[in-house]
Amino acid sequence: MKRCRFSLYATLACLRLALLFGIVPSIADAMSYQACQQFYRQATSVVDSKRVFSLQYNGKSYLLAYSKTPLSSSKIIKRDIFLGLYLFSGSTPLSYRIKPIDSYANSLSLAGVSATEAVNGVVVSGGRGIFDLAKFSKPLPKDSVISNICFQVYGFYAYDNYFVPKPLIDRFLSSKGGIYGDIGVRIIESSQDSQNLAQKNPANPKSTQSPTKSSPKSIIVEQIDIFFPNNPFLPRDKIVSINGESIKSSVDFEWKVANLTPNSTAKIAIVRNGKAQTLEVKVLHRQGGGLLSDTFLERFGVWLDSNLVIRSMKTPLPFNLSLLSEGDQLLWIDKTPIKRGDGFWHLRELLMRAWLNGNIELLILHEGVEAFVRSQMR
């Protein structure tokens, strides 16, 4: 087809004619990206210094933005602090159709297109979990959309190689956007062989072997939220189903739990020590994960930075843990130094072990002085 390289009016006219005859200007077909860049200028905008993208959802257009750091604007009408997604009021002349990253999309040569740049590449990872962004094969132009047809995109720029895919956008724009259910556990996906190894060495569940394709997969409770009220789970419980729906994978578990309604009661079928049983759990709002820290302390409004320093504390912790205060740095728990840089996995693990033992001894740095905090845990 002829290249759409003219004024904005002519470009849009070209798009309309192409649609009428069943031909669309694609990135792979074009010698330049002028048509798609013209469309981009009409389907995005800048609101309070932030680039927003107009996307179609259920027949309407919505202005969305992504930010790893919290945004503040009078035009923000909805936010998801776990994902960093924001919904703005307003509109643009055009909007994008959003498509899923399926097998067909994975076969395409795509491009990250902004108003001034375009980078060719492919999707490396589609993003599967509730907090997982999709990944492009090359660094994306800032504030770009990922596309192969001017009016159709597979997501929009987050940072570096990463972009926000359709499942996260759809959930955010639904009634569940920004709300995540929690049942008080963090899980691993394990083969039967690695589950057996974990049971033999519960102090080091990370030592399990990788599941093989021939091994049946199980969803195993790796860590329990010790501050979750009336938490009925124990480490190494095998989760079979939620409200009668079987669990097929760790990703399936994440989405099913996230979509549970807070304050409802969920029936969780498990296997514990070889015996099947059903637990009833009151679903609560998830407090940590995604862009937020995930220490289990968030339930008290306690937020730690990457150096394990308490940066915020809204509610005193239970027992003698109430002696902790803002500015304290956690050094070790029960004589075990707390590892950093693992998404707080080791901190959660040590807290859980202390809870199972019934007591905890913390070494902290308080106003430059090392101090011990000893407390019962239940």
C-alpha positions as CSV (number, residue, x, y, z in Angstrom):
1,M,0.0,0.0,0.0
2,K,1.0,3.6,-0.4
3,R,2.9,5.1,2.5
4,C,1.0,7.4,4.9
5,R,3.4,10.3,4.9
6,F,1.4,13.4,4.7
7,S,-0.3,16.0,7.0
8,L,-2.3,14.8,9.9
9,Y,-5.5,15.2,7.9
10,A,-4.2,13.1,5.1
11,T,-2.7,10.5,7.4
12,L,-6.1,10.0,9.2
13,A,-7.8,9.8,5.8
14,C,-5.3,7.2,4.7
15,L,-6.1,5.2,7.9
16,R,-9.8,5.4,7.2
17,L,-9.4,4.2,3.6
18,A,-7.1,1.4,4.7
19,L,-9.7,0.2,7.2
20,L,-12.5,0.5,4.7
21,F,-10.7,-1.9,2.3
22,G,-9.4,-4.2,5.0
23,I,-5.8,-3.0,4.7
24,V,-4.1,-1.4,7.7
25,P,-0.8,0.5,7.8
26,S,1.5,-1.8,9.8
27,I,4.9,-1.0,11.2
28,A,6.5,-3.9,9.3
29,D,5.0,-2.5,6.1
30,A,6.0,1.1,6.5
31,M,9.3,2.7,5.4
32,S,8.8,5.2,8.1
33,Y,6.8,5.5,11.3
34,Q,5.2,8.8,10.4
35,A,1.6,7.5,10.3
36,C,1.9,5.8,13.7
37,Q,3.7,8.8,15.2
38,Q,0.9,11.0,14.0
39,F,-1.7,8.7,15.5
40,Y,0.4,8.6,18.7
41,R,0.2,12.4,19.0
42,Q,-3.6,12.2,18.8
43,A,-4.0,9.2,21.2
44,T,-1.7,10.4,24.0
45,S,-1.4,13.6,26.0
46,V,0.6,15.1,28.8
47,V,-1.3,15.8,32.0
48,D,0.6,17.5,34.9
49,S,3.9,16.6,33.3
50,K,3.0,12.9,32.9
51,R,2.4,11.2,29.6
52,V,-1.0,9.5,29.5
53,F,-2.3,7.0,26.9
54,S,-5.8,6.8,25.7
55,L,-7.0,3.1,25.6
56,Q,-10.3,1.5,24.7
57,Y,-12.0,-0.7,27.3
58,N,-15.6,-1.9,27.0
59,G,-16.5,0.6,24.4
60,K,-15.1,3.7,26.2
61,S,-11.7,5.4,26.2
62,Y,-9.6,5.9,29.3
63,L,-6.4,7.9,30.0
64,L,-3.8,5.8,31.7
65,A,-0.3,6.4,33.0
66,Y,2.4,4.3,34.7
67,S,4.8,5.5,37.4
68,K,7.2,3.6,39.7
69,T,7.0,6.5,42.1
70,P,3.7,7.9,43.5
71,L,2.0,10.5,41.3
72,S,0.0,13.5,42.6
73,S,-2.5,15.3,40.5
74,S,-6.0,16.6,40.9
75,K,-6.9,14.8,37.7
76,I,-6.2,11.3,39.0
77,I,-9.5,9.5,39.6
78,K,-8.1,6.0,40.3
79,R,-4.8,4.4,41.2
80,D,-3.2,1.1,41.8
81,I,-0.2,1.6,44.1
82,F,0.9,-2.0,43.8
83,L,1.3,-1.7,40.0
84,G,1.9,2.0,39.6
85,L,-1.1,2.5,37.3
86,Y,-3.1,5.7,37.3
87,L,-6.4,6.7,35.6
88,F,-6.8,10.4,34.7
89,S,-9.8,12.4,33.7
90,G,-9.9,13.9,30.3
91,S,-9.9,12.7,26.7
92,T,-7.9,12.7,23.4
93,P,-9.1,12.9,19.8
94,L,-8.1,9.2,19.2
95,S,-7.5,6.1,21.3
96,Y,-5.8,2.8,21.0
97,R,-7.3,-0.6,20.8
98,I,-5.4,-2.9,23.2
99,K,-4.6,-6.5,22.2
100,P,-3.4,-9.5,24.3
101,I,0.1,-10.9,23.8
102,D,-0.9,-14.3,22.4
103,S,1.0,-16.7,20.1
104,Y,0.2,-14.6,17.1
105,A,1.6,-11.5,18.8
106,N,4.7,-13.4,19.7
107,S,5.2,-14.2,16.0
108,L,5.2,-10.6,15.0
109,S,7.9,-8.0,14.6
110,L,6.7,-5.2,16.8
111,A,8.0,-1.7,17.6
112,G,8.1,0.7,20.5
113,V,6.7,3.9,19.0
114,S,6.7,7.4,20.5
115,A,6.2,10.8,18.9
116,T,9.8,11.0,17.8
117,E,11.3,7.5,18.0
118,A,10.7,3.9,17.0
119,V,12.6,0.8,18.0
120,N,11.9,-2.6,16.4
121,G,11.9,-5.8,18.4
122,V,9.9,-8.7,19.8
123,V,8.1,-9.5,23.0
124,V,10.5,-11.6,25.3
125,S,8.0,-12.1,28.1
126,G,4.3,-11.5,28.1
127,G,3.9,-10.9,31.8
128,R,1.8,-13.5,33.6
129,G,1.5,-12.8,37.3
130,I,-0.7,-10.1,38.9
131,F,2.3,-7.8,39.2
132,D,4.3,-8.9,36.2
133,L,5.1,-6.4,33.4
134,A,5.8,-7.6,29.9
135,K,9.3,-7.4,28.5
136,F,10.5,-6.2,25.1
137,S,13.7,-7.4,23.5
138,K,15.3,-3.9,23.4
139,P,15.2,-0.8,25.5
140,L,12.0,1.0,24.6
141,P,11.7,4.7,23.7
142,K,10.4,6.7,26.7
143,D,6.6,6.9,26.8
144,S,6.2,4.6,23.8
145,V,3.5,2.2,22.8
146,I,4.2,-1.4,21.6
147,S,2.5,-1.9,18.3
148,N,2.5,-3.4,14.8
149,I,-0.5,-1.4,13.6
150,C,-0.9,2.3,14.2
151,F,-4.2,2.1,16.1
152,Q,-3.6,-1.2,17.9
153,V,-1.2,-1.7,20.7
154,Y,0.0,-4.5,23.0
155,G,0.8,-2.2,25.9
156,F,2.5,1.0,26.9
157,Y,5.9,2.0,28.3
158,A,6.7,1.4,31.9
159,Y,10.5,1.7,32.1
160,D,13.6,0.3,30.3
161,N,12.5,-2.8,28.4
162,Y,9.3,-3.2,30.3
163,F,5.7,-2.3,29.3
164,V,2.2,-2.7,30.8
165,P,0.3,-5.5,29.1
166,K,-3.5,-5.9,28.5
167,P,-4.3,-8.2,31.5
168,L,-3.0,-5.7,34.0
169,I,-4.8,-2.8,32.1
170,D,-8.1,-4.7,32.0
171,R,-8.0,-5.6,35.6
172,F,-7.1,-2.0,36.6
173,L,-10.1,-0.6,34.6
174,S,-12.5,-3.2,36.1
175,S,-14.2,-2.9,39.4
176,K,-11.4,-4.9,41.0
177,G,-8.7,-2.4,40.0
178,G,-6.3,-1.5,42.8
179,I,-7.9,-4.1,45.1
180,Y,-6.2,-7.4,45.8
181,G,-7.5,-10.3,48.0
182,D,-5.1,-12.0,50.4
183,I,-5.3,-15.3,52.4
184,G,-2.1,-14.9,54.3
185,V,0.4,-17.0,52.4
186,R,3.2,-16.8,49.9
187,I,3.6,-20.0,47.7
188,I,5.9,-21.8,45.4
189,E,5.2,-24.0,42.5
190,S,6.9,-27.3,43.0
191,S,7.1,-30.8,41.4
192,Q,6.3,-33.7,43.7
193,D,10.0,-34.5,43.9
194,S,11.0,-31.0,45.0
195,Q,8.1,-31.0,47.5
196,N,9.5,-34.1,49.1
197,L,12.9,-32.5,49.3
198,A,11.4,-29.4,51.0
199,Q,9.7,-31.6,53.6
200,K,13.0,-33.2,54.3
201,N,14.7,-29.8,54.7
202,P,12.1,-27.3,55.8
203,A,14.7,-24.8,57.0
204,N,16.0,-24.3,53.4
205,P,13.1,-24.6,51.0
206,K,15.1,-22.8,48.3
207,S,17.3,-25.9,48.0
208,T,14.6,-27.8,46.1
209,Q,15.2,-29.1,42.6
210,S,13.6,-27.5,39.6
211,P,10.3,-29.1,38.5
212,T,10.6,-31.2,35.4
213,K,8.0,-31.3,32.6
214,S,7.0,-34.8,33.5
215,S,6.5,-34.1,37.2
216,P,3.1,-33.1,38.4
217,K,3.1,-29.6,39.8
218,S,1.9,-28.6,43.2
219,I,1.2,-25.3,44.9
220,I,3.0,-25.3,48.2
221,V,2.7,-22.8,51.1
222,E,6.3,-21.5,51.4
223,Q,5.7,-18.8,54.0
224,I,2.7,-17.8,56.1
225,D,1.8,-14.2,57.2
226,I,2.2,-14.5,60.9
227,F,0.3,-11.2,61.4
228,F,-2.7,-12.4,59.4
229,P,-5.6,-12.8,61.9
230,N,-6.4,-16.5,62.6
231,N,-4.1,-17.7,59.9
232,P,-4.9,-21.5,59.5
233,F,-2.1,-22.4,57.2
234,L,1.2,-24.1,57.9
235,P,4.4,-24.2,55.9
236,R,4.3,-27.0,53.3
237,D,0.5,-27.2,53.0
238,K,-0.4,-28.2,49.5
239,I,-3.2,-26.0,48.1
240,V,-5.5,-28.0,45.9
241,S,-8.4,-25.6,45.2
242,I,-10.0,-22.3,46.1
243,N,-13.8,-22.2,46.4
244,G,-14.0,-25.4,44.5
245,E,-11.8,-24.3,41.6
246,S,-8.6,-26.3,41.1
247,I,-5.3,-24.5,41.1
248,K,-3.3,-25.2,37.9
249,S,-0.2,-23.1,38.6
250,S,1.4,-20.4,40.8
251,V,0.1,-17.8,38.3
252,D,-3.4,-19.2,38.5
253,F,-3.2,-19.1,42.3
254,E,-2.1,-15.5,42.2
255,W,-4.9,-14.4,40.1
256,K,-7.6,-16.4,41.9
257,V,-6.5,-15.0,45.3
258,A,-6.2,-11.5,44.0
259,N,-9.7,-11.6,42.7
260,L,-11.2,-12.8,45.9
261,T,-13.5,-10.2,47.5
262,P,-12.0,-8.8,50.8
263,N,-14.1,-9.7,53.9
264,S,-15.6,-12.7,52.1
265,T,-14.9,-16.2,53.3
266,A,-12.9,-18.5,51.0
267,K,-12.9,-22.3,51.2
268,I,-9.4,-23.6,50.6
269,A,-8.8,-27.3,50.0
270,I,-5.4,-28.4,51.1
271,V,-3.4,-31.5,51.8
272,R,-1.4,-31.5,55.1
273,N,0.8,-34.4,56.1
274,G,-0.9,-36.5,53.5
275,K,-4.4,-35.8,54.7
276,A,-7.0,-33.7,52.8
277,Q,-8.9,-31.0,54.6
278,T,-10.7,-27.8,53.9
279,L,-9.9,-24.5,55.6
280,E,-12.2,-21.5,55.8
281,V,-10.3,-18.2,55.6
282,K,-11.5,-14.7,55.9
283,V,-10.1,-12.8,52.9
284,L,-8.4,-9.6,53.7
285,H,-7.0,-6.7,51.6
286,R,-3.5,-7.4,50.4
287,Q,-1.0,-4.9,51.9
288,G,2.3,-5.6,50.3
289,G,3.8,-6.7,47.0
290,G,4.4,-5.3,43.5
291,L,6.0,-1.9,43.8
292,L,5.4,-2.0,47.6
293,S,7.5,-3.8,50.1
294,D,6.3,-7.2,51.1
295,T,7.5,-8.0,54.7
296,F,4.1,-8.9,56.2
297,L,4.6,-5.8,58.5
298,E,2.7,-3.7,56.1
299,R,-0.5,-4.8,57.8
300,F,0.5,-2.4,60.7
301,G,1.4,0.4,58.3
302,V,5.1,-0.5,58.8
303,W,7.3,0.1,55.7
304,L,10.9,-0.8,55.4
305,D,13.4,0.3,52.8
306,S,15.9,-1.9,51.0
307,N,18.3,-1.5,53.9
308,L,15.8,-2.8,56.4
309,V,15.3,0.6,58.0
310,I,11.7,1.4,59.3
311,R,10.6,4.4,57.3
312,S,7.0,4.5,58.5
313,M,5.0,3.0,61.3
314,K,1.3,3.9,61.6
315,T,0.3,1.2,64.2
316,P,2.4,-0.3,67.0
317,L,3.4,-3.9,66.4
318,P,2.1,-6.6,68.8
319,F,3.9,-7.7,72.0
320,N,7.3,-6.3,72.7
321,L,7.8,-5.6,69.0
322,S,5.9,-2.4,69.9
323,L,9.4,-1.1,71.1
324,L,10.4,-0.7,67.5
325,S,10.2,2.8,66.1
326,E,10.8,4.7,62.9
327,G,14.4,4.9,62.0
328,D,15.4,1.6,63.5
329,Q,17.3,-0.8,61.3
330,L,16.8,-4.5,61.6
331,L,20.2,-6.4,61.7
332,W,19.4,-9.9,62.7
333,I,16.7,-12.2,64.0
334,D,17.6,-15.0,66.4
335,K,21.3,-14.6,65.7
336,T,20.8,-14.9,61.9
337,P,21.8,-11.8,59.9
338,I,18.9,-10.7,57.7
339,K,19.8,-10.9,54.0
340,R,18.9,-8.1,51.7
341,G,18.1,-7.8,48.0
342,D,15.7,-10.8,47.8
343,G,12.4,-8.9,47.9
344,F,12.3,-9.4,51.8
345,W,12.0,-13.2,51.4
346,H,14.6,-13.9,54.1
347,L,13.1,-11.4,56.5
348,R,9.6,-13.1,56.1
349,E,11.3,-16.5,56.5
350,L,13.0,-15.5,59.8
351,L,9.9,-13.9,61.2
352,M,7.9,-17.0,60.3
353,R,10.4,-19.3,62.0
354,A,10.4,-17.1,65.1
355,W,6.6,-17.3,65.2
356,L,6.7,-21.1,64.9
357,N,9.1,-21.2,67.8
358,G,6.9,-18.8,69.8
359,N,9.6,-16.2,70.6
360,I,11.9,-13.8,68.8
361,E,15.2,-12.0,69.5
362,L,15.9,-9.0,67.3
363,L,19.2,-7.0,67.0
364,I,18.5,-3.5,65.8
365,L,20.4,-0.3,65.3
366,H,18.5,2.4,67.2
367,E,19.8,6.0,66.9
368,G,23.3,4.6,66.1
369,V,23.3,2.1,69.1
370,E,22.8,-1.6,68.7
371,A,20.1,-2.9,71.0
372,F,18.2,-6.2,71.5
373,V,14.4,-6.5,71.4
374,R,13.1,-9.8,72.8
375,S,9.4,-10.7,72.5
376,Q,6.9,-13.5,72.5
377,M,5.3,-14.0,69.1
378,R,1.9,-15.5,70.0
